[in-house]
Amino acid sequence: MQFQEKIEAYQKAQGAVGSALSRLLAVTENYPELKANENFKELQAQLEGTENRISVERRKFNETAREYNTNIRRFPKNIVASMFGFEKRPYFEAEEGSEKAPEVKF
């Protein structure tokens, strides 16, 4: 699997996680007794922690990609980069529409 394919697969998985979390939170709005359940509270805390870790790592990835892309364009590193075929790397971008919570119907 090439680098770009890995990034696209990760972005797709991230979109699925975000979508699932949104649906789960929408369900809790309809079932207040679920919010009081201790297991659900623990699950919710774990999911929030996961979202935070993903956000931090996404930010780190984009910073690293920016530094790499800058380095391969600057002299004298650009000479070595062109000799060995180093190419610009894409930034992590969320799928279009992932900022909008999905509609949940029961």
N, CA, C and O atoms as a MOPAC input file, in Angstrom:
PM7 MOZYME 1SCF
protein

 N      0.85000 1    -1.17700 1     0.00000 1
 C      0.00000 1     0.00000 1     0.00000 1
 C      0.89600 1     1.24100 1     0.00000 1
 O      1.81100 1     1.35200 1     0.81600 1
 N      0.63200 1     2.15100 1    -0.90000 1
 C      1.43000 1     3.36200 1    -1.00400 1
 C      1.02500 1     4.36400 1     0.06600 1
 O     -0.03100 1     4.25300 1     0.68700 1
 N      1.89600 1     5.34200 1     0.25900 1
 C      1.68100 1     6.34500 1     1.30000 1
 C      0.32900 1     7.03300 1     1.14800 1
 O     -0.42400 1     7.14400 1     2.11500 1
 N      0.01900 1     7.49400 1    -0.06100 1
 C     -1.24100 1     8.20000 1    -0.29400 1
 C     -2.44300 1     7.30500 1     0.00200 1
 O     -3.43900 1     7.77700 1     0.55000 1
 N     -2.36400 1     6.03100 1    -0.34900 1
 C     -3.45900 1     5.09500 1    -0.06900 1
 C     -3.63300 1     4.90800 1     1.43400 1
 O     -4.75800 1     4.79800 1     1.92200 1
 N     -2.52400 1     4.87100 1     2.16600 1
 C     -2.60200 1     4.74300 1     3.62500 1
 C     -3.27500 1     5.95800 1     4.24000 1
 O     -4.10500 1     5.82900 1     5.14000 1
 N     -2.91600 1     7.13400 1     3.75500 1
 C     -3.52800 1     8.36600 1     4.25800 1
 C     -5.02400 1     8.35400 1     3.97800 1
 O     -5.82200 1     8.68400 1     4.85500 1
 N     -5.40400 1     7.98100 1     2.77700 1
 C     -6.82500 1     7.94900 1     2.41600 1
 C     -7.58800 1     6.93000 1     3.25000 1
 O     -8.72100 1     7.18900 1     3.65500 1
 N     -6.98300 1     5.77400 1     3.51200 1
 C     -7.62800 1     4.75500 1     4.34300 1
 C     -7.79300 1     5.26300 1     5.77300 1
 O     -8.82900 1     5.03800 1     6.39900 1
 N     -6.77600 1     5.94600 1     6.28500 1
 C     -6.85600 1     6.49700 1     7.63800 1
 C     -7.93700 1     7.56900 1     7.71400 1
 O     -8.70200 1     7.61600 1     8.67700 1
 N     -7.99900 1     8.42800 1     6.70400 1
 C     -9.01300 1     9.47300 1     6.69000 1
 C    -10.41900 1     8.87200 1     6.65200 1
 O    -11.32900 1     9.37000 1     7.31400 1
 N    -10.58800 1     7.81800 1     5.89000 1
 C    -11.88900 1     7.15300 1     5.81400 1
 C    -12.25700 1     6.54600 1     7.16800 1
 O    -13.39900 1     6.65500 1     7.61300 1
 N    -11.28900 1     5.90900 1     7.81400 1
 C    -11.53100 1     5.32200 1     9.13400 1
 C    -11.85800 1     6.40800 1    10.15000 1
 O    -12.74000 1     6.22700 1    10.99000 1
 N    -11.15400 1     7.53400 1    10.08100 1
 C    -11.41300 1     8.64500 1    10.99500 1
 C    -12.82600 1     9.17800 1    10.80000 1
 O    -13.51000 1     9.50400 1    11.77000 1
 N    -13.25700 1     9.26700 1     9.55900 1
 C    -14.62000 1     9.71800 1     9.28300 1
 C    -15.65000 1     8.76900 1     9.86800 1
 O    -16.68200 1     9.20400 1    10.38000 1
 N    -15.37200 1     7.47000 1     9.79200 1
 C    -16.29300 1     6.47300 1    10.34800 1
 C    -16.36100 1     6.57900 1    11.86300 1
 O    -17.44000 1     6.46100 1    12.44500 1
 N    -15.22100 1     6.80000 1    12.50700 1
 C    -15.19600 1     6.94600 1    13.97200 1
 C    -15.99200 1     8.17700 1    14.38600 1
 O    -16.79600 1     8.12200 1    15.31600 1
 N    -15.76600 1     9.27600 1    13.69500 1
 C    -16.48900 1    10.50600 1    14.01400 1
 C    -17.98400 1    10.35700 1    13.81300 1
 O    -18.78100 1    10.85300 1    14.61000 1
 N    -18.35700 1     9.67600 1    12.75100 1
 C    -19.76800 1     9.45100 1    12.46400 1
 C    -20.41700 1     8.57300 1    13.53200 1
 O    -21.52900 1     8.85000 1    13.98200 1
 N    -19.71800 1     7.51800 1    13.93300 1
 C    -20.24900 1     6.62100 1    14.96200 1
 C    -20.39700 1     7.34900 1    16.28700 1
 O    -21.38700 1     7.15900 1    16.99300 1
 N    -19.42800 1     8.17600 1    16.62800 1
 C    -19.50000 1     8.92600 1    17.87700 1
 C    -20.67700 1     9.89000 1    17.85000 1
 O    -21.38600 1    10.03200 1    18.84700 1
 N    -20.88800 1    10.54500 1    16.72900 1
 C    -22.01900 1    11.46600 1    16.60500 1
 C    -23.34700 1    10.74000 1    16.77900 1
 O    -24.24800 1    11.23700 1    17.45500 1
 N    -23.46900 1     9.55800 1    16.16700 1
 C    -24.71300 1     8.78500 1    16.29700 1
 C    -24.92400 1     8.34800 1    17.74300 1
 O    -26.04100 1     8.39700 1    18.25700 1
 N    -23.84500 1     7.92200 1    18.39200 1
 C    -23.94400 1     7.48200 1    19.78100 1
 C    -24.40500 1     8.62100 1    20.68200 1
 O    -25.26500 1     8.42600 1    21.54000 1
 N    -23.84100 1     9.79400 1    20.49200 1
 C    -24.23700 1    10.93700 1    21.31000 1
 C    -25.68100 1    11.34400 1    21.02800 1
 O    -26.37900 1    11.80100 1    21.93400 1
 N    -26.13500 1    11.18600 1    19.79300 1
 C    -27.52500 1    11.49100 1    19.45900 1
 C    -28.46800 1    10.51400 1    20.15500 1
 O    -29.54700 1    10.90500 1    20.60100 1
 N    -28.07400 1     9.25700 1    20.25100 1
 C    -28.89500 1     8.25000 1    20.93300 1
 C    -29.04100 1     8.60400 1    22.40900 1
 O    -30.11900 1     8.44500 1    22.98200 1
 N    -27.96900 1     9.08000 1    23.02200 1
 C    -28.03400 1     9.40500 1    24.45300 1
 C    -28.99400 1    10.54400 1    24.73600 1
 O    -29.55600 1    10.62700 1    25.82800 1
 N    -29.18500 1    11.42000 1    23.76600 1
 C    -30.13800 1    12.51100 1    23.95300 1
 C    -31.56400 1    11.96800 1    24.06500 1
 O    -32.39300 1    12.54300 1    24.77000 1
 N    -31.84800 1    10.87600 1    23.38200 1
 C    -33.18900 1    10.29000 1    23.40300 1
 C    -33.41000 1     9.34400 1    24.58200 1
 O    -34.55000 1     9.02200 1    24.91600 1
 N    -32.32600 1     8.90000 1    25.20900 1
 C    -32.42900 1     7.95500 1    26.32000 1
 C    -31.63900 1     8.47000 1    27.52100 1
 O    -30.51000 1     8.03500 1    27.74900 1
 N    -32.22100 1     9.39600 1    28.29500 1
 C    -31.50400 1     9.99300 1    29.42900 1
 C    -31.04100 1     8.96600 1    30.46800 1
 O    -30.01900 1     9.17100 1    31.12400 1
 N    -31.78200 1     7.86700 1    30.62100 1
 C    -31.38000 1     6.86100 1    31.60600 1
 C    -30.06600 1     6.19300 1    31.21100 1
 O    -29.34800 1     5.67300 1    32.06600 1
 N    -29.75600 1     6.20700 1    29.92700 1
 C    -28.49200 1     5.64900 1    29.45600 1
 C    -27.31400 1     6.49400 1    29.93100 1
 O    -26.24500 1     5.96600 1    30.23900 1
 N    -27.51800 1     7.80900 1    29.98700 1
 C    -26.46000 1     8.70900 1    30.44300 1
 C    -26.04700 1     8.40600 1    31.87500 1
 O    -24.89100 1     8.60300 1    32.24800 1
 N    -26.99000 1     7.92800 1    32.67600 1
 C    -26.72100 1     7.66800 1    34.08600 1
 C    -25.98100 1     6.35000 1    34.29800 1
 O    -25.41700 1     6.13500 1    35.37100 1
 N    -25.97000 1     5.47700 1    33.31900 1
 C    -25.31500 1     4.18300 1    33.43300 1
 C    -23.80100 1     4.36600 1    33.52400 1
 O    -23.19900 1     5.05600 1    32.70100 1
 N    -23.19700 1     3.74200 1    34.52700 1
 C    -21.75800 1     3.89700 1    34.77400 1
 C    -20.91100 1     3.37100 1    33.61200 1
 O    -19.90500 1     3.98300 1    33.25200 1
 N    -21.31000 1     2.24500 1    33.02800 1
 C    -20.56700 1     1.70400 1    31.88500 1
 C    -20.59700 1     2.66000 1    30.69700 1
 O    -19.60300 1     2.82700 1    29.99100 1
 N    -21.75200 1     3.28200 1    30.49100 1
 C    -21.85200 1     4.22400 1    29.38500 1
 C    -20.98500 1     5.44800 1    29.63300 1
 O    -20.35600 1     5.96900 1    28.71200 1
 N    -20.95300 1     5.90400 1    30.88200 1
 C    -20.10600 1     7.05700 1    31.21400 1
 C    -18.64000 1     6.74500 1    30.93100 1
 O    -17.90400 1     7.58600 1    30.41400 1
 N    -18.22600 1     5.53300 1    31.27300 1
 C    -16.84200 1     5.13400 1    31.01600 1
 C    -16.57000 1     5.06100 1    29.51000 1
 O    -15.52900 1     5.51500 1    29.03700 1
 N    -17.51600 1     4.48600 1    28.76700 1
 C    -17.37400 1     4.40700 1    27.31400 1
 C    -17.27500 1     5.80200 1    26.70600 1
 O    -16.44100 1     6.05400 1    25.83700 1
 N    -18.12200 1     6.69100 1    27.16500 1
 C    -18.12300 1     8.04900 1    26.64400 1
 C    -16.78200 1     8.73800 1    26.92900 1
 O    -16.25200 1     9.43900 1    26.06700 1
 N    -16.24300 1     8.54400 1    28.11600 1
 C    -14.94200 1     9.13400 1    28.46200 1
 C    -13.83700 1     8.56100 1    27.57300 1
 O    -12.95100 1     9.29000 1    27.12800 1
 N    -13.89600 1     7.25700 1    27.31800 1
 C    -12.89300 1     6.63500 1    26.44900 1
 C    -12.99500 1     7.16000 1    25.01900 1
 O    -11.97900 1     7.40900 1    24.36900 1
 N    -14.21600 1     7.32600 1    24.53900 1
 C    -14.40400 1     7.84800 1    23.18400 1
 C    -13.90700 1     9.28800 1    23.06700 1
 O    -13.29300 1     9.65800 1    22.06700 1
 N    -14.17300 1    10.09100 1    24.08600 1
 C    -13.68800 1    11.47100 1    24.07400 1
 C    -12.16700 1    11.49800 1    24.09200 1
 O    -11.54700 1    12.30800 1    23.40400 1
 N    -11.56800 1    10.60900 1    24.88200 1
 C    -10.11100 1    10.51200 1    24.92000 1
 C     -9.54300 1    10.10600 1    23.57100 1
 O     -8.51500 1    10.62400 1    23.13600 1
 N    -10.21900 1     9.17600 1    22.91600 1
 C     -9.78500 1     8.73200 1    21.59000 1
 C     -9.85700 1     9.87600 1    20.58700 1
 O     -8.93200 1    10.07400 1    19.80000 1
 N    -10.94300 1    10.62000 1    20.61400 1
 C    -11.08500 1    11.77000 1    19.71400 1
 C     -9.97200 1    12.78400 1    19.95800 1
 O     -9.41600 1    13.34100 1    19.01100 1
 N     -9.64800 1    13.02200 1    21.22600 1
 C     -8.57800 1    13.97400 1    21.55300 1
 C     -7.22600 1    13.48400 1    21.04900 1
 O     -6.44900 1    14.26200 1    20.49500 1
 N     -6.94300 1    12.19200 1    21.24100 1
 C     -5.66600 1    11.64100 1    20.77500 1
 C     -5.56400 1    11.71900 1    19.25200 1
 O     -4.50600 1    12.03300 1    18.70700 1
 N     -6.66400 1    11.43300 1    18.57700 1
 C     -6.66900 1    11.51800 1    17.11200 1
 C     -6.40000 1    12.95100 1    16.67400 1
 O     -5.63100 1    13.18500 1    15.74200 1
 N     -7.02600 1    13.90100 1    17.33800 1
 C     -6.83400 1    15.31000 1    17.00000 1
 C     -5.38200 1    15.73600 1    17.19100 1
 O     -4.81900 1    16.43600 1    16.35000 1
 N     -4.78200 1    15.31300 1    18.29700 1
 C     -3.38100 1    15.65000 1    18.57100 1
 C     -2.47500 1    15.04000 1    17.50800 1
 O     -1.58800 1    15.71400 1    16.98400 1
 N     -2.69600 1    13.77300 1    17.19300 1
 C     -1.84900 1    13.10200 1    16.20700 1
 C     -2.04600 1    13.67400 1    14.80500 1
 O     -1.09300 1    13.74700 1    14.02900 1
 N     -3.26000 1    14.07700 1    14.47900 1
 C     -3.51500 1    14.70000 1    13.18000 1
 C     -2.72400 1    16.00000 1    13.07600 1
 O     -2.11000 1    16.28700 1    12.04900 1
 N     -2.74800 1    16.77800 1    14.15300 1
 C     -2.00600 1    18.03400 1    14.17400 1
 C     -0.49600 1    17.78100 1    14.03500 1
 O      0.18900 1    18.47800 1    13.28700 1
 N      0.01500 1    16.77100 1    14.76500 1
 C      1.43900 1    16.42600 1    14.66900 1
 C      1.79700 1    15.98500 1    13.25100 1
 O      2.83100 1    16.38000 1    12.71200 1
 N      0.93300 1    15.16200 1    12.65400 1
 C      1.18200 1    14.69000 1    11.29000 1
 C      1.28400 1    15.86300 1    10.32400 1
 O      2.20400 1    15.92600 1     9.50900 1
 N      0.33500 1    16.79200 1    10.41800 1
 C      0.33600 1    17.93300 1     9.51100 1
 C      1.55300 1    18.82600 1     9.72700 1
 O      2.10200 1    19.36200 1     8.76500 1
 N      1.98200 1    18.99400 1    10.98000 1
 C      3.18900 1    19.77600 1    11.25600 1
 C      4.41800 1    19.09900 1    10.64800 1
 O      5.27100 1    19.75800 1    10.05300 1
 N      4.49600 1    17.77900 1    10.80500 1
 C      5.62300 1    17.03000 1    10.24900 1
 C      5.62000 1    17.08600 1     8.72600 1
 O      6.67300 1    17.26000 1     8.11200 1
 N      4.45300 1    16.94100 1     8.11400 1
 C      4.34900 1    17.02200 1     6.65200 1
 C      4.75800 1    18.40800 1     6.16300 1
 O      5.43200 1    18.53600 1     5.14100 1
 N      4.35100 1    19.44400 1     6.89300 1
 C      4.71900 1    20.81000 1     6.51000 1
 C      6.23200 1    20.99900 1     6.57800 1
 O      6.83100 1    21.55600 1     5.65800 1
 N      6.85500 1    20.53400 1     7.67100 1
 C      8.31000 1    20.64300 1     7.81200 1
 C      9.02600 1    19.87100 1     6.69900 1
 O      9.97900 1    20.37400 1     6.10400 1
 N      8.56900 1    18.66600 1     6.42500 1
 C      9.16600 1    17.83900 1     5.36600 1
 C      9.05000 1    18.54300 1     4.01700 1
 O     10.03000 1    18.65200 1     3.28000 1
 N      7.84900 1    19.01700 1     3.70100 1
 C      7.62400 1    19.68000 1     2.41600 1
 C      8.48300 1    20.93700 1     2.27900 1
 O      8.98100 1    21.23600 1     1.19400 1
 N      8.65300 1    21.66200 1     3.36600 1
 C      9.50900 1    22.84900 1     3.34800 1
 C     10.96500 1    22.45600 1     3.13500 1
 O     11.67200 1    23.08000 1     2.34300 1
 N     11.40900 1    21.42800 1     3.83800 1
 C     12.80900 1    20.99700 1     3.73600 1
 C     13.18200 1    20.52400 1     2.33800 1
 O     14.28200 1    20.82000 1     1.87100 1
 N     12.30900 1    19.80700 1     1.66500 1
 C     12.67600 1    19.29000 1     0.33800 1
 C     12.65600 1    20.37500 1    -0.73400 1
 O     13.05600 1    20.12700 1    -1.87200 1
 N     12.19700 1    21.57000 1    -0.38500 1
 C     12.20100 1    22.68300 1    -1.34100 1
 C     13.35100 1    23.65800 1    -1.09400 1
 O     13.63200 1    24.50100 1    -1.94500 1
 N     14.01700 1    23.55600 1     0.04800 1
 C     15.08400 1    24.50400 1     0.39900 1
 C     16.45300 1    23.99100 1    -0.02600 1
 O     16.74100 1    22.79500 1     0.02000 1
 N     17.27200 1    24.92800 1    -0.43500 1
 C     18.64800 1    24.60900 1    -0.78900 1
 C     19.44200 1    24.36800 1     0.48900 1
 O     19.25300 1    25.12400 1     1.44200 1
 N     20.28900 1    23.39800 1     0.57400 1
 C     20.73800 1    22.43400 1    -0.42100 1
 C     19.95400 1    21.12800 1    -0.37500 1
 O     20.21300 1    20.22300 1    -1.16800 1
 N     19.00200 1    21.02100 1     0.54200 1
 C     18.25000 1    19.77000 1     0.67900 1
 C     17.44100 1    19.44700 1    -0.57100 1
 O     17.17000 1    18.28100 1    -0.85600 1
 N     17.05600 1    20.47800 1    -1.31500 1
 C     16.27400 1    20.22500 1    -2.52600 1
 C     17.07900 1    19.45200 1    -3.57300 1
 O     16.50200 1    18.73000 1    -4.38700 1
 N     18.39300 1    19.59700 1    -3.55700 1
 C     19.24200 1    18.85300 1    -4.49600 1
 C     19.19000 1    17.36000 1    -4.16700 1
 O     18.98300 1    16.52300 1    -5.04600 1
 N     19.38100 1    17.04800 1    -2.88900 1
 C     19.32500 1    15.64900 1    -2.44800 1
 C     17.92300 1    15.08600 1    -2.67200 1
 O     17.76600 1    13.94800 1    -3.11600 1
 N     16.91000 1    15.89000 1    -2.36400 1
 C     15.52400 1    15.44000 1    -2.53100 1
 C     15.23000 1    15.08800 1    -3.98600 1
 O     14.57200 1    14.08600 1    -4.26200 1
 N     15.71300 1    15.90500 1    -4.91300 1
 C     15.45300 1    15.60800 1    -6.32600 1
 C     16.26400 1    14.40300 1    -6.80100 1
 O     15.80300 1    13.64600 1    -7.65500 1
 N     17.46800 1    14.21900 1    -6.25300 1
 C     18.29500 1    13.07200 1    -6.63800 1
 C     17.65000 1    11.74900 1    -6.22900 1
 O     17.72400 1    10.75800 1    -6.95600 1
 N     17.01800 1    11.74900 1    -5.06100 1
 C     16.44400 1    10.51000 1    -4.53500 1
 C     14.93000 1    10.41100 1    -4.73900 1
 O     14.30500 1     9.45400 1    -4.28300 1
 N     14.35200 1    11.37900 1    -5.40900 1
 C     12.93300 1    11.30600 1    -5.74400 1
 C     11.98300 1    11.60000 1    -4.59500 1
 O     10.84600 1    11.13000 1    -4.59400 1
 N     12.44200 1    12.37800 1    -3.61000 1
 C     11.54400 1    12.75300 1    -2.51800 1
 C     10.46300 1    13.66700 1    -3.07600 1
 O     10.75200 1    14.61500 1    -3.80600 1
 N      9.23000 1    13.37800 1    -2.72900 1
 C      8.11100 1    14.15900 1    -3.24300 1
 C      7.34000 1    14.79100 1    -2.10500 1
 O      7.42000 1    14.35300 1    -0.95700 1
 N      6.59700 1    15.82100 1    -2.43800 1
 C      5.76700 1    16.51700 1    -1.46300 1
 C      4.73300 1    15.54500 1    -0.89700 1
 O      4.15700 1    14.74700 1    -1.63600 1
 N      4.50300 1    15.61300 1     0.39400 1
 C      3.52000 1    14.75800 1     1.06500 1
 C      2.24900 1    15.55200 1     1.35200 1
 O      2.31100 1    16.74500 1     1.64900 1
 N      1.10400 1    14.89300 1     1.26400 1
 C     -0.16400 1    15.60000 1     1.51400 1
 C     -0.41100 1    15.78700 1     3.00700 1
 O      0.13300 1    15.06400 1     3.84100 1
 N     -1.23100 1    16.76100 1     3.31400 1
 C     -1.67700 1    16.97400 1     4.69000 1
 C     -2.88700 1    16.09100 1     4.94900 1
 O     -3.58600 1    15.67900 1     4.02400 1
 N     -3.11900 1    15.81000 1     6.21900 1
 C     -4.32500 1    15.07100 1     6.58100 1
 C     -5.48600 1    16.04600 1     6.52700 1
 O     -5.44900 1    17.10100 1     7.16100 1
 N     -6.50600 1    15.69900 1     5.77800 1
 C     -7.70800 1    16.52000 1     5.68600 1
 C     -8.91500 1    15.63800 1     5.93500 1
 O     -8.99900 1    14.52300 1     5.42000 1
 N     -9.83900 1    16.13900 1     6.72100 1
 C    -11.05500 1    15.38100 1     7.00700 1
 C    -11.90900 1    15.29600 1     5.74800 1
 O    -11.84700 1    16.16500 1     4.87800 1
 N    -12.70200 1    14.24100 1     5.66700 1
 C    -13.60500 1    14.08800 1     4.52500 1
 C    -14.60500 1    15.22700 1     4.49700 1
 O    -14.99400 1    15.75700 1     5.53800 1
 N    -15.01300 1    15.59400 1     3.30100 1
 C    -16.00600 1    16.64200 1     3.14800 1
 C    -17.29900 1    16.22200 1     3.83500 1
 O    -17.78300 1    15.10800 1     3.63400 1
 N    -17.85200 1    17.11100 1     4.63900 1
 C    -19.09300 1    16.82500 1     5.34500 1
 C    -18.90300 1    16.17700 1     6.69800 1
 O    -19.88400 1    15.95700 1     7.40900 1
 N    -17.66200 1    15.86000 1     7.08500 1
 C    -17.44700 1    15.18500 1     8.36900 1
 C    -17.65300 1    16.12200 1     9.55100 1
 O    -17.79300 1    15.66500 1    10.68600 1
 N    -17.67200 1    17.43700 1     9.29700 1
 C    -17.90200 1    18.38100 1    10.38800 1
 C    -19.37600 1    18.43300 1    10.78300 1
 O    -19.72400 1    18.98200 1    11.82900 1
 N    -20.23800 1    17.86100 1     9.94700 1
 C    -21.67700 1    17.86800 1    10.20400 1
 C    -22.08800 1    16.52000 1    10.78300 1
 O    -21.76800 1    15.46900 1    10.22800 1
 N    -22.79500 1    16.56100 1    11.89500 1
 C    -23.25800 1    15.32100 1    12.52500 1
 C    -24.31500 1    14.66100 1    11.64500 1
 O    -25.15900 1    15.34700 1    11.06800 1
 N    -24.27500 1    13.34500 1    11.53900 1
 C    -25.27000 1    12.66000 1    10.71100 1
 C    -26.64800 1    12.69300 1    11.36600 1
 O    -26.77300 1    12.80500 1    12.58600 1
 N    -27.66400 1    12.59400 1    10.53500 1
 C    -29.03600 1    12.55900 1    11.03800 1
 C    -29.34300 1    11.14200 1    11.51000 1
 O    -29.09500 1    10.16900 1    10.79900 1
 N    -29.88600 1    11.04500 1    12.71800 1
 C    -30.19200 1     9.73200 1    13.29000 1
 C    -31.70300 1     9.57400 1    13.35700 1
 O    -32.39800 1    10.43400 1    13.89600 1
 N    -32.21400 1     8.46500 1    12.80600 1
 C    -33.65600 1     8.19400 1    12.82700 1
 C    -33.90300 1     6.88500 1    13.56200 1
 O    -33.15000 1     5.92400 1    13.40500 1
 N    -34.94700 1     6.85400 1    14.35300 1
 C    -35.30700 1     5.63900 1    15.09400 1
 C    -36.67300 1     5.16200 1    14.66900 1
 O    -37.15900 1     4.15100 1    15.17600 1

